[in-house]
Amino acid sequence: MSPSLPVPKIGRMGYNPANFACHIGTGPWTRGYAVCYAVSFYDARTGRESARSEWWGPKTDPKQLYGGFGLIRVPIDRTGQATARRIWRRFEGQPERLIHEIPDNVTTKYQDDVL
């Protein structure tokens, strides 16, 4: 049996304030939104997925002009077991949703352009 995947630590995760994907009013990005993100590690070879990280956020654009965060310092699995990372998103008052799978354990940026 393979060891379990570690839980991602999101303490260093952040966003690039110059890198938003959508204007307010596009899809779920409405004025006053509050969004949180979580990350899980995934091993496609075995189908194993880690427990999700704590939620990062809630975040909003302080200027209330844009949505779709450009996440930076997305955690990597330092044990080398993960083949991918999954990005989960939750808007305040809404259910959480898997929005993307980063298909490697190297890339540390993700642009949320999911509507």
Residue frames as a rotation matrix with the C-alpha (Angstrom) as fourth column:
MET 1
0.578 0.816 0.000 0.00
0.816 -0.578 0.000 0.00
0.000 0.000 -1.000 0.00
SER 2
-0.197 -0.632 0.750 1.31
0.594 -0.685 -0.422 3.44
0.780 0.362 0.510 -0.92
PRO 3
-0.652 -0.040 -0.757 1.74
0.688 -0.449 -0.569 6.09
-0.318 -0.893 0.320 1.75
SER 4
0.474 0.880 0.020 -0.96
0.830 -0.439 -0.345 8.74
-0.295 0.180 -0.938 1.80
LEU 5
-0.065 -0.424 0.903 -0.36
0.683 -0.678 -0.269 12.02
0.727 0.600 0.334 0.03
PRO 6
-0.711 -0.216 -0.669 0.46
0.669 -0.502 -0.549 14.96
-0.217 -0.838 0.501 2.30
VAL 7
0.501 0.859 -0.103 -2.04
0.820 -0.509 -0.261 17.78
-0.277 0.046 -0.960 2.78
PRO 8
-0.035 -0.536 0.844 -0.95
0.718 -0.601 -0.352 20.89
0.695 0.593 0.406 0.83
LYS 9
-0.032 -0.063 -0.998 0.17
0.826 -0.563 0.009 23.84
-0.563 -0.824 0.070 2.92
ILE 10
0.303 0.309 0.902 -1.10
0.863 -0.491 -0.122 27.13
0.405 0.815 -0.415 1.47
GLY 11
0.502 -0.086 -0.861 0.55
0.652 -0.616 0.441 29.59
-0.568 -0.783 -0.253 3.86
ARG 12
-0.490 -0.771 -0.407 2.76
0.236 -0.566 0.790 31.01
-0.839 0.291 0.459 1.10
MET 13
-0.307 0.425 0.851 0.12
0.952 0.139 0.273 31.01
-0.002 0.894 -0.447 -1.65
GLY 14
-0.392 0.180 -0.902 -0.84
0.145 -0.956 -0.254 34.44
-0.908 -0.230 0.349 -2.96
TYR 15
0.486 0.525 0.699 -2.02
0.801 0.053 -0.597 36.23
-0.350 0.849 -0.395 -6.06
ASN 16
-0.709 -0.665 0.236 -0.67
0.694 -0.598 0.401 38.67
-0.125 0.448 0.885 -8.58
PRO 17
-0.080 0.759 -0.647 -2.75
0.422 -0.562 -0.712 41.87
-0.903 -0.329 -0.275 -8.17
ALA 18
-0.351 -0.081 -0.933 -1.98
-0.682 -0.660 0.314 42.84
-0.641 0.747 0.176 -11.78
ASN 19
-0.899 -0.088 -0.429 -3.31
-0.374 0.665 0.647 39.55
0.228 0.742 -0.631 -13.13
PHE 20
-0.325 0.881 0.345 -7.11
-0.266 0.265 -0.927 39.18
-0.908 -0.393 0.148 -13.07
ALA 21
-0.854 -0.049 0.518 -8.99
0.398 0.580 0.711 37.29
-0.335 0.813 -0.476 -15.81
CYS 22
-0.238 0.898 0.370 -12.48
0.899 0.060 0.434 38.82
0.367 0.436 -0.822 -15.84
HIS 23
-0.770 0.151 0.620 -14.29
-0.223 -0.974 -0.039 42.12
0.598 -0.168 0.784 -15.47
ILE 24
-0.809 0.579 0.096 -16.91
-0.037 0.113 -0.993 42.46
-0.586 -0.807 -0.070 -12.72
GLY 25
0.078 0.930 -0.360 -20.24
-0.765 -0.176 -0.620 41.28
-0.640 0.323 0.697 -14.08
THR 26
-0.121 -0.205 -0.971 -18.71
-0.837 0.547 -0.012 38.35
0.534 0.811 -0.238 -16.01
GLY 27
-0.152 0.102 -0.983 -20.06
0.133 0.988 0.082 34.97
0.979 -0.118 -0.164 -14.90
PRO 28
0.427 0.351 -0.834 -19.77
0.795 0.295 0.531 34.51
0.432 -0.889 -0.153 -11.13
TRP 29
-0.588 -0.751 -0.300 -17.63
0.807 -0.524 -0.272 37.60
0.047 -0.402 0.915 -10.67
THR 30
0.351 0.806 0.477 -20.26
0.615 -0.583 0.532 40.01
0.706 0.106 -0.700 -9.34
ARG 31
-0.137 -0.387 0.912 -19.69
-0.345 -0.844 -0.410 43.17
0.929 -0.371 -0.018 -7.31
GLY 32
0.196 0.145 0.970 -18.94
-0.970 -0.113 0.213 42.32
0.141 -0.983 0.118 -3.69
TYR 33
0.700 0.059 -0.711 -17.88
-0.151 0.986 -0.068 38.71
0.698 0.155 0.700 -4.35
ALA 34
0.183 -0.696 0.695 -15.79
-0.943 0.075 0.323 36.83
-0.277 -0.715 -0.643 -1.80
VAL 35
0.751 0.010 -0.660 -13.90
-0.385 0.818 -0.426 33.78
0.536 0.575 0.619 -3.06
CYS 36
0.326 -0.655 0.682 -11.74
-0.715 0.301 0.631 31.13
-0.618 -0.693 -0.370 -1.41
TYR 37
0.408 -0.282 -0.868 -9.41
-0.673 0.550 -0.495 28.57
0.617 0.786 0.034 -2.96
ALA 38
0.477 -0.352 0.806 -8.09
-0.547 0.599 0.585 25.22
-0.688 -0.720 0.093 -1.76
VAL 39
0.025 -0.580 -0.815 -5.56
-0.931 0.283 -0.230 22.79
0.364 0.764 -0.532 -3.25
SER 40
0.695 0.036 0.718 -5.29
-0.368 0.876 0.313 19.01
-0.617 -0.481 0.622 -3.19
PHE 41
-0.457 -0.843 -0.283 -2.51
-0.804 0.255 0.538 16.76
-0.381 0.473 -0.794 -4.45
TYR 42
0.703 0.706 0.082 -3.46
-0.562 0.623 -0.544 14.05
-0.435 0.337 0.835 -6.94
ASP 43
-0.532 -0.815 0.232 -1.63
-0.502 0.523 0.689 10.92
-0.682 0.250 -0.687 -8.12
ALA 44
0.234 0.665 -0.709 -3.04
-0.964 0.066 -0.257 9.89
-0.124 0.744 0.657 -11.51
ARG 45
-0.551 -0.513 -0.658 -1.08
-0.604 0.789 -0.110 6.60
0.576 0.338 -0.745 -11.43
THR 46
-0.934 0.143 -0.326 -3.03
0.316 0.758 -0.571 5.34
0.165 -0.637 -0.753 -8.42
GLY 47
-0.097 0.943 0.318 -6.11
0.374 -0.262 0.890 7.59
0.922 0.206 -0.328 -8.39
ARG 48
-0.020 0.036 -0.999 -5.21
1.000 -0.013 -0.020 8.82
-0.014 -0.999 -0.036 -4.89
GLU 49
0.121 0.077 0.990 -6.04
0.208 -0.977 0.051 12.35
0.971 0.200 -0.134 -3.80
SER 50
-0.824 -0.450 -0.344 -4.88
0.445 -0.137 -0.885 14.11
0.351 -0.882 0.313 -0.66
ALA 51
0.191 0.775 -0.602 -7.16
0.917 -0.359 -0.171 15.86
-0.349 -0.520 -0.780 1.76
ARG 52
0.478 0.036 0.878 -7.67
0.553 -0.789 -0.269 19.45
0.683 0.613 -0.397 0.68
SER 53
-0.713 -0.701 0.026 -5.64
0.504 -0.539 -0.675 22.28
0.487 -0.468 0.737 2.10
GLU 54
-0.284 0.579 -0.765 -7.22
0.613 -0.504 -0.609 24.84
-0.738 -0.641 -0.212 4.33
TRP 55
0.564 0.524 0.638 -9.20
0.824 -0.411 -0.391 27.45
0.057 0.746 -0.664 2.39
TRP 56
-0.655 -0.739 -0.157 -7.15
0.717 -0.673 0.179 30.44
-0.238 0.005 0.971 1.22
GLY 57
-0.559 0.513 0.652 -9.27
0.132 -0.721 0.680 33.55
0.819 0.466 0.335 1.47
PRO 58
0.493 0.643 0.585 -11.83
0.791 -0.051 -0.610 34.95
-0.363 0.764 -0.534 1.35
LYS 59
-0.655 -0.716 -0.242 -10.45
0.455 -0.628 0.631 37.35
-0.604 0.303 0.737 -1.24
THR 60
0.614 0.749 0.247 -11.94
0.680 -0.343 -0.648 40.06
-0.401 0.566 -0.720 -3.41
ASP 61
-0.233 -0.625 0.745 -10.61
0.826 -0.531 -0.187 42.75
0.513 0.572 0.640 -5.72
PRO 62
-0.394 0.067 -0.917 -10.31
0.746 -0.559 -0.362 45.81
-0.536 -0.827 0.170 -3.47
LYS 63
-0.900 0.048 -0.434 -11.19
-0.249 -0.872 0.421 48.05
-0.358 0.487 0.797 -6.44
GLN 64
-0.106 0.909 0.403 -14.26
0.105 0.414 -0.904 45.91
-0.989 -0.053 -0.139 -7.24
LEU 65
0.110 0.066 -0.992 -13.36
-0.887 -0.443 -0.128 45.93
-0.448 0.894 0.009 -10.95
TYR 66
-0.144 -0.350 -0.926 -12.08
-0.802 0.589 -0.097 42.42
0.579 0.729 -0.366 -11.62
GLY 67
0.578 0.220 0.786 -12.38
-0.632 0.729 0.261 38.74
-0.516 -0.648 0.560 -10.74
GLY 68
0.958 -0.258 -0.128 -10.47
0.125 0.774 -0.620 35.60
0.259 0.578 0.774 -11.65
PHE 69
0.723 -0.680 0.119 -7.35
-0.491 -0.386 0.781 35.56
-0.486 -0.623 -0.613 -9.53
GLY 70
0.503 -0.715 -0.485 -3.88
-0.330 0.360 -0.873 34.80
0.799 0.599 -0.055 -10.87
LEU 71
0.978 -0.090 0.190 -2.70
-0.148 0.348 0.926 32.49
-0.150 -0.933 0.327 -8.08
ILE 72
0.264 -0.953 -0.150 1.02
-0.533 -0.014 -0.846 32.29
0.804 0.303 -0.512 -7.32
ARG 73
-0.649 -0.644 0.405 3.10
-0.721 0.352 -0.596 29.96
0.242 -0.679 -0.693 -5.13
VAL 74
0.594 0.787 -0.164 0.59
-0.726 0.613 0.311 27.12
0.345 -0.066 0.936 -5.55
PRO 75
0.181 -0.600 0.780 2.06
-0.793 0.380 0.476 24.39
-0.582 -0.704 -0.407 -3.30
ILE 76
0.113 -0.237 -0.965 3.93
-0.714 0.656 -0.245 21.41
0.691 0.717 -0.095 -4.73
ASP 77
0.978 0.191 0.086 4.16
-0.203 0.759 0.619 17.92
0.052 -0.623 0.781 -3.23
ARG 78
0.252 -0.963 0.100 7.70
-0.961 -0.261 -0.093 17.77
0.115 -0.073 -0.991 -1.89
THR 79
0.076 -0.201 0.977 7.41
-0.400 0.891 0.215 13.98
-0.913 -0.407 -0.013 -1.41
GLY 80
-0.685 -0.400 -0.609 7.19
-0.679 0.047 0.732 13.63
-0.264 0.915 -0.304 -5.20
GLN 81
-0.700 0.465 0.543 4.12
0.355 0.885 -0.301 11.37
-0.620 -0.018 -0.784 -5.11
ALA 82
0.292 0.893 -0.342 1.67
0.107 -0.386 -0.916 13.79
-0.950 0.231 -0.209 -6.76
THR 83
-0.501 -0.357 0.788 1.43
0.816 0.109 0.568 13.93
-0.289 0.928 0.237 -10.54
ALA 84
-0.297 0.485 0.822 -1.01
0.437 -0.697 0.569 16.87
0.849 0.528 -0.005 -10.43
ARG 85
-0.908 0.176 -0.380 -2.61
0.282 -0.415 -0.865 19.47
-0.310 -0.892 0.327 -8.18
ARG 86
-0.210 0.918 0.335 -6.32
0.853 0.004 0.522 20.21
0.478 0.396 -0.784 -8.09
ILE 87
-0.988 -0.053 0.145 -7.65
0.000 -0.939 -0.344 23.73
0.154 -0.340 0.928 -7.56
TRP 88
-0.234 0.933 -0.272 -10.95
0.953 0.275 0.124 24.07
0.190 -0.231 -0.954 -5.70
ARG 89
-0.892 0.008 0.451 -12.98
-0.005 -1.000 0.008 27.29
0.451 0.005 0.892 -5.53
ARG 90
-0.199 0.857 -0.475 -15.81
0.975 0.221 -0.009 28.41
0.097 -0.465 -0.880 -3.27
PHE 91
-0.548 0.173 0.818 -17.74
-0.007 -0.979 0.202 31.66
0.836 0.105 0.538 -3.45
GLU 92
-0.953 0.233 0.191 -19.33
-0.233 -0.168 -0.958 32.89
-0.191 -0.958 0.215 -0.24
GLY 93
-0.159 0.976 0.149 -22.73
-0.670 0.004 -0.742 31.19
-0.725 -0.218 0.653 0.11
GLN 94
0.490 0.270 -0.829 -22.05
-0.843 0.390 -0.370 28.74
0.224 0.880 0.419 -2.74
PRO 95
0.911 -0.200 0.360 -20.87
0.054 0.924 0.378 25.10
-0.409 -0.325 0.853 -2.83
GLU 96
-0.022 -0.987 -0.161 -17.22
-0.480 -0.131 0.868 24.35
-0.877 0.096 -0.471 -3.47
ARG 97
0.945 0.324 -0.030 -16.22
-0.152 0.358 -0.921 23.33
-0.288 0.875 0.388 -6.98
LEU 98
0.020 -0.920 0.392 -13.22
0.519 0.345 0.782 21.67
-0.855 0.188 0.484 -8.62
ILE 99
0.766 0.316 -0.559 -12.19
-0.198 -0.712 -0.674 24.22
-0.611 0.627 -0.483 -11.27
HIS 100
0.594 -0.615 -0.518 -8.84
-0.703 -0.085 -0.706 23.00
0.390 0.784 -0.483 -12.58
GLU 101
0.845 -0.488 0.218 -6.18
0.282 0.753 0.594 20.32
-0.454 -0.441 0.774 -12.47
ILE 102
0.442 -0.815 -0.375 -2.59
-0.881 -0.473 -0.008 21.46
-0.171 0.334 -0.927 -12.92
PRO 103
0.956 0.140 -0.259 -1.17
-0.220 0.925 -0.309 18.41
0.196 0.352 0.915 -14.77
ASP 104
0.121 -0.951 -0.284 2.22
0.237 0.306 -0.922 18.40
0.964 0.044 0.263 -13.06
ASN 105
0.723 0.020 -0.691 3.92
0.691 0.004 0.723 18.86
0.017 -1.000 -0.011 -9.70
VAL 106
-0.361 -0.931 0.054 6.13
0.930 -0.356 0.090 21.74
-0.064 0.083 0.994 -10.86
THR 107
-0.358 0.279 0.891 3.98
0.392 -0.821 0.415 24.69
0.848 0.497 0.185 -12.03
THR 108
-0.611 0.076 -0.788 3.33
0.777 -0.137 -0.615 27.15
-0.154 -0.988 0.025 -9.21
LYS 109
-0.822 0.399 -0.407 0.97
-0.394 -0.914 -0.099 29.58
-0.411 0.079 0.908 -10.99
TYR 110
-0.577 0.710 0.405 -2.67
0.809 0.566 0.161 29.24
-0.115 0.420 -0.900 -12.00
GLN 111
-0.941 0.333 -0.066 -4.96
-0.339 -0.919 0.202 31.78
0.007 0.213 0.977 -13.68
ASP 112
-0.533 0.830 0.167 -8.59
0.502 0.469 -0.727 31.33
-0.681 -0.304 -0.666 -12.64
ASP 113
-0.836 0.295 -0.462 -10.56
-0.531 -0.644 0.550 32.02
-0.135 0.706 0.696 -15.82
VAL 114
-0.815 0.568 -0.114 -13.38
0.533 0.812 0.238 29.56
0.228 0.134 -0.964 -15.07
LEU 115
-0.693 0.643 0.327 -16.86
-0.596 -0.766 0.242 31.05
0.406 -0.027 0.913 -15.35
